[in-house]
Amino acid sequence: FTQHDNALNFNLVSQTSELLQCLCPAEADADMMDEEEADLYLMAINLLTEFMQGPCSRNQEALSMSGYIGTAMKILRADFRNLCREAGKDPYPPLVRRIKDGLMTGMV
């Protein structure tokens, strides 16, 4: 992950995956996620999806070894109780749908 013409190199794929793991280390954390956290999570998912567009085997390999799949599976199993409660009568709010859709798109 050498970034030419830069004094410092950053592995944005791994760092973004680590951010997701910190935001949601367990399924219960997704249940308590508020709208701001969900928006941040969705932005990170979309960024990782952009990194995977390709073919970009180096980024794909880095993501597959970063723990992203385990984190994604926790999120996919979550009920997002807090977001559903905030949405009122909608049992499956659009933000929850976008998160789960983004996770699946990033894994495909």
C-alpha positions as CSV (number, residue, x, y, z in Angstrom):
1,F,0.0,0.0,0.0
2,T,2.7,2.4,-1.0
3,Q,1.4,5.8,-1.8
4,H,4.0,7.5,-4.0
5,D,4.8,11.1,-3.4
6,N,3.6,10.9,0.2
7,A,5.8,11.0,3.3
8,L,3.4,8.6,5.1
9,N,1.4,5.7,3.8
10,F,-2.0,4.7,5.1
11,N,-3.9,1.4,4.5
12,L,-7.3,2.9,4.2
13,V,-9.0,-0.4,3.6
14,S,-7.8,-1.9,6.9
15,Q,-8.3,1.4,8.8
16,T,-11.9,1.7,7.5
17,S,-12.6,-1.9,8.4
18,E,-11.2,-1.3,11.9
19,L,-13.5,1.7,12.3
20,L,-16.5,-0.5,11.6
21,Q,-15.3,-3.1,14.1
22,C,-14.9,-0.4,16.7
23,L,-18.4,1.0,16.0
24,C,-20.0,-2.3,16.3
25,P,-17.9,-5.0,18.1
26,A,-21.0,-7.1,18.9
27,E,-24.6,-7.6,17.6
28,A,-26.0,-5.8,20.6
29,D,-24.1,-2.6,19.7
30,A,-26.0,-2.5,16.3
31,D,-29.3,-2.8,18.2
32,M,-28.4,0.3,20.2
33,M,-27.0,2.3,17.2
34,D,-28.5,5.7,16.7
35,E,-29.1,7.5,13.4
36,E,-25.8,9.4,13.5
37,E,-23.8,6.2,14.1
38,A,-25.7,4.4,11.4
39,D,-25.0,7.2,8.9
40,L,-21.2,6.9,9.8
41,Y,-21.4,3.2,9.4
42,L,-23.1,3.5,6.1
43,M,-20.5,5.9,4.8
44,A,-17.7,3.5,5.8
45,I,-19.5,0.6,4.1
46,N,-19.9,2.6,0.9
47,L,-16.2,3.6,1.0
48,L,-15.1,-0.1,1.4
49,T,-17.4,-1.0,-1.5
50,E,-15.6,1.7,-3.6
51,F,-12.2,0.2,-2.6
52,M,-13.4,-3.2,-3.8
53,Q,-14.4,-2.1,-7.3
54,G,-12.0,-3.4,-9.7
55,P,-10.6,-5.8,-10.3
56,C,-8.6,-4.7,-7.2
57,S,-7.3,-8.0,-5.8
58,R,-5.0,-6.3,-3.3
59,N,-7.8,-4.3,-1.7
60,Q,-10.1,-7.4,-1.8
61,E,-7.5,-9.5,-0.1
62,A,-6.8,-6.9,2.5
63,L,-10.5,-6.6,3.3
64,S,-11.0,-10.3,3.5
65,M,-8.2,-10.6,6.1
66,S,-9.3,-7.6,8.1
67,G,-12.2,-9.1,10.1
68,Y,-14.8,-7.2,7.9
69,I,-16.7,-10.4,7.1
70,G,-17.2,-11.2,10.8
71,T,-18.3,-7.7,11.6
72,A,-20.7,-7.7,8.6
73,M,-22.3,-10.9,9.8
74,K,-22.9,-9.5,13.3
75,I,-24.6,-6.4,11.7
76,L,-26.7,-8.5,9.3
77,R,-28.0,-10.5,12.3
78,A,-28.9,-7.4,14.3
79,D,-32.4,-6.2,14.7
80,F,-31.4,-2.5,15.0
81,R,-34.0,-2.1,17.8
82,N,-33.1,1.5,18.5
83,L,-33.4,2.6,14.9
84,C,-36.7,0.7,14.4
85,R,-38.1,2.3,17.6
86,E,-37.1,5.8,16.3
87,A,-38.8,5.0,13.0
88,G,-42.1,4.6,14.7
89,K,-44.5,2.3,12.7
90,D,-41.9,1.2,10.1
91,P,-40.6,-2.2,11.3
92,Y,-37.7,-2.1,8.8
93,P,-36.6,1.5,8.3
94,P,-34.9,2.7,5.1
95,L,-31.6,3.4,6.9
96,V,-31.5,-0.2,8.2
97,R,-32.2,-1.5,4.7
98,R,-29.4,0.7,3.2
99,I,-26.9,-0.6,5.8
100,K,-27.8,-4.3,5.1
101,D,-27.8,-3.7,1.4
102,G,-24.4,-2.0,1.6
103,L,-23.0,-4.9,3.6
104,M,-24.2,-7.4,1.1
105,T,-23.0,-5.4,-1.9
106,G,-19.6,-5.1,-0.3
107,M,-19.3,-8.8,0.2
108,V,-20.3,-9.8,-3.3
